[in-house]
């Protein structure tokens, strides 16, 4: 269900981060960019930058579903990241612990 879509939580976290990069042409697809940001917030992704959203578990299936729903798949990519800036990683870890995701 699109409204209740969430990322499954594995039994053990592999200490890797997943980053969703959304470089959306805001003039033609502003509505879709706004809806994507709203959906990522609802799913409790961490906003590292305006167009970069992070999560500790693999979101590829769910993100593919969302971007296909909005017709913006060509503007969004998902990356697995092994290491981040220390301060960014600390902020993200705190956020996901507070949200009871980690």
C-alpha positions as CSV (number, residue, x, y, z in Angstrom):
1,X,0.0,0.0,0.0
2,X,1.5,3.3,-1.1
3,X,0.2,5.2,2.0
4,X,1.8,2.8,4.5
5,X,5.0,1.9,2.6
6,X,8.0,1.4,4.8
7,X,11.5,-0.1,4.5
8,X,11.8,-3.6,6.0
9,X,14.2,-3.8,8.9
10,X,16.7,-6.7,8.8
11,X,17.6,-8.5,12.0
12,X,21.1,-7.1,11.9
13,X,22.4,-3.8,10.4
14,X,25.4,-4.2,8.2
15,X,26.6,-0.6,9.1
16,X,26.2,0.6,5.5
17,X,24.1,3.6,4.5
18,X,21.7,3.9,1.6
19,X,21.5,7.3,-0.1
20,X,18.7,8.4,-2.4
21,X,19.8,11.2,-4.8
22,X,17.0,13.1,-6.5
23,X,18.2,15.5,-9.1
24,X,14.7,16.5,-10.4
25,X,14.2,19.3,-12.9
26,X,12.1,21.5,-10.6
27,X,10.4,23.5,-13.3
28,X,8.8,20.6,-15.1
29,X,8.6,18.2,-12.1
30,X,8.3,20.5,-9.1
31,X,5.1,18.8,-8.0
32,X,6.8,15.3,-8.1
33,X,9.9,16.6,-6.3
34,X,7.7,18.0,-3.5
35,X,5.7,14.7,-3.3
36,X,8.9,12.6,-3.2
37,X,10.4,14.8,-0.4
38,X,7.1,14.5,1.5
39,X,7.0,10.7,1.1
40,X,10.7,10.3,2.2
41,X,9.9,12.4,5.3
42,X,6.9,10.2,6.1
43,X,9.2,7.1,5.7
44,X,11.6,8.8,8.2
45,X,14.6,9.1,5.8
46,X,17.3,11.5,7.0
47,X,17.7,14.6,4.8
48,X,21.5,15.0,4.4
49,X,21.0,17.7,1.8
50,X,18.0,19.0,-0.1
51,X,18.4,16.3,-2.8
52,X,20.1,13.6,-0.7
53,X,18.2,11.3,1.6
54,X,19.7,8.6,3.8
55,X,18.5,5.4,5.4
56,X,20.3,2.5,7.1
57,X,18.5,-0.3,5.2
58,X,18.2,-1.1,1.6
59,X,15.3,0.9,0.2
60,X,15.7,0.1,-3.5
61,X,12.4,-1.7,-4.1
62,X,10.4,0.9,-2.2
63,X,12.1,3.8,-3.9
64,X,11.6,2.2,-7.3
65,X,7.9,1.9,-6.6
66,X,7.6,5.5,-5.4
67,X,9.5,7.1,-8.3
68,X,7.6,5.0,-10.9
69,X,4.4,6.1,-9.2
70,X,5.4,9.8,-9.7
71,X,7.0,9.2,-13.1
72,X,10.5,10.5,-12.1
73,X,12.6,7.4,-12.1
74,X,15.1,8.9,-14.6
75,X,15.9,11.6,-12.0
76,X,16.5,9.4,-8.9
77,X,19.2,7.0,-8.0
78,X,19.9,4.9,-5.0
79,X,23.5,4.3,-3.7
80,X,25.0,2.1,-1.1
81,X,27.6,4.0,0.9
82,X,30.2,2.3,3.1
83,X,31.7,5.4,4.7
84,X,30.5,9.0,5.3
85,X,31.9,12.1,6.9
86,X,32.2,11.5,10.6
87,X,29.9,14.3,11.6
88,X,27.2,13.3,9.1
89,X,27.4,9.7,10.2
90,X,27.1,10.7,13.8
91,X,24.0,12.9,13.1
92,X,22.4,10.2,11.1
93,X,23.0,7.5,13.8
94,X,21.5,9.7,16.4
95,X,18.5,10.5,14.3
96,X,17.8,6.8,13.5
97,X,18.2,5.8,17.1
98,X,15.8,8.6,18.2
99,X,13.3,7.4,15.6
100,X,13.8,3.8,16.9
101,X,14.9,2.6,13.5
102,X,18.4,1.5,14.7
